[in-house]
């Protein structure tokens, strides 16, 4: 009886371990719809950024470039937290005339590896050239973020 119990327990533990790693694979953002495009992060040129929140929030800001020559009517902020924690998210739009507007200010009690999406529009009639995402929260918590722009 003991070998069966040990084999069953080992199988259960192996299955449980595989299930724990599955959310990590789900960290990719979904493909952009045909009329939308993921904005690129300023310093890396990538369509998403991963950050770990630090004590002094010195790395809280991430800027995404809005491409010129296209007019976007709406945007979607996407966040995948890597921890069950509280995240404070601000999205600010920057305009060519050196003004800014806040498009989003939200606090969430996030679940690990759950995709949070928040649609938003520019509160002005102006097209932004850049979108600043500022995410703060508990120290040493991590997340991935992306911004989708739609025509």
C-alpha positions in Angstrom: 0.0 0.0 0.0 2.8 2.4 0.7 4.3 2.4 -2.8 0.9 3.3 -4.3 0.5 6.1 -1.8 4.0 7.4 -2.5 3.4 7.2 -6.3 0.1 9.0 -6.1 1.5 11.7 -3.8 4.4 12.2 -6.2 2.1 12.5 -9.2 -0.1 14.9 -7.3 2.9 17.1 -6.4 4.2 17.1 -9.9 0.8 18.1 -11.3 0.5 20.9 -8.7 4.0 22.1 -9.6 3.1 22.2 -13.3 -0.1 24.2 -12.5 1.9 26.8 -10.6 4.2 27.5 -13.5 1.3 27.9 -16.0 0.4 31.5 -15.0 4.0 32.5 -15.7 3.5 31.4 -19.3 0.4 33.5 -19.5 2.4 36.7 -19.0 2.3 37.7 -22.7 -0.2 40.4 -23.7 -2.8 39.3 -26.3 -2.2 40.2 -30.0 -3.4 43.7 -30.9 -6.7 43.9 -32.8 -6.4 45.0 -36.5 -7.2 48.7 -35.9 -4.9 48.9 -32.8 -1.1 49.0 -32.2 0.9 48.5 -29.0 2.9 51.6 -28.2 6.7 51.3 -27.8 8.5 52.1 -24.5 10.8 55.0 -25.0 14.1 53.6 -23.8 13.9 50.0 -25.0 11.6 50.2 -28.0 9.7 47.2 -26.7 5.9 47.0 -26.7 5.8 46.2 -23.0 7.9 46.8 -19.9 8.6 44.9 -16.7 9.3 46.7 -13.5 10.0 45.8 -9.9 8.7 48.5 -7.5 11.5 49.9 -5.3 11.3 51.5 -1.9 11.5 55.1 -3.1 9.5 54.6 -6.3 12.4 56.0 -8.3 11.6 53.7 -11.2 7.9 54.2 -11.2 7.6 56.1 -14.5 7.5 54.4 -17.9 7.0 56.4 -21.1 5.4 55.0 -24.3 5.7 56.8 -27.6 2.5 57.5 -29.6 3.4 57.2 -33.4 3.0 60.4 -35.5 1.0 60.4 -38.7 -1.8 58.4 -37.2 -4.8 59.5 -35.2 -6.0 57.4 -32.3 -9.4 57.6 -30.7 -8.9 55.4 -27.7 -6.3 53.6 -25.7 -6.2 50.6 -23.4 -3.8 50.3 -20.5 -2.8 46.7 -19.7 -1.2 45.5 -16.5 -0.1 42.0 -15.5 1.0 41.9 -11.8 3.4 39.3 -10.7 2.3 39.5 -7.0 -0.9 39.5 -5.1 -0.6 43.1 -4.0 -2.0 46.6 -4.2 -0.9 48.7 -7.2 -1.5 52.4 -7.8 -1.7 53.2 -11.5 -1.6 56.6 -13.1 -1.7 57.3 -16.8 -0.7 60.8 -18.0 -0.8 62.0 -21.6 1.9 64.4 -22.8 1.2 66.9 -25.6 3.4 68.9 -28.0 2.5 72.2 -26.4 4.2 71.1 -23.1 0.9 70.3 -21.3 -0.3 67.1 -19.8 -3.6 65.5 -18.8 -4.3 62.7 -16.5 -6.3 59.9 -18.2 -6.4 57.4 -15.3 -5.8 57.3 -11.6 -6.7 53.9 -10.1 -5.8 51.6 -7.2 -6.3 47.9 -7.6 -5.9 45.0 -5.2 -4.4 42.8 -7.9 -4.2 39.0 -8.3 -1.0 37.5 -9.5 -0.8 37.0 -13.3 -4.3 38.3 -14.0 -4.5 40.7 -17.0 -6.0 44.0 -15.9 -7.3 46.2 -18.8 -8.5 49.8 -18.6 -9.8 51.6 -21.7 -9.4 55.4 -21.7 -9.6 58.4 -24.0 -7.7 61.6 -24.1 -9.7 64.2 -22.0 -8.7 66.9 -24.5 -9.1 67.2 -28.3 -5.3 67.0 -28.7 -3.4 63.9 -29.8 -0.6 63.0 -27.3 2.9 62.3 -28.4 3.7 60.2 -25.3 1.9 58.4 -22.6 3.5 58.2 -19.1 2.6 55.2 -16.9 3.4 55.6 -13.2 2.9 52.4 -11.1 3.6 52.4 -7.4 2.8 50.0 -4.6 4.4 47.6 -2.2 8.2 47.3 -2.3 9.6 44.4 -4.4 6.4 43.7 -6.2 6.7 43.3 -10.0 4.5 43.9 -13.0 4.4 44.1 -16.7 2.7 47.0 -18.5 1.7 47.8 -22.1 -0.4 50.5 -23.8 -2.6 49.8 -26.8 -3.6 52.6 -29.1 -6.7 52.2 -31.3 -8.0 54.2 -34.3 
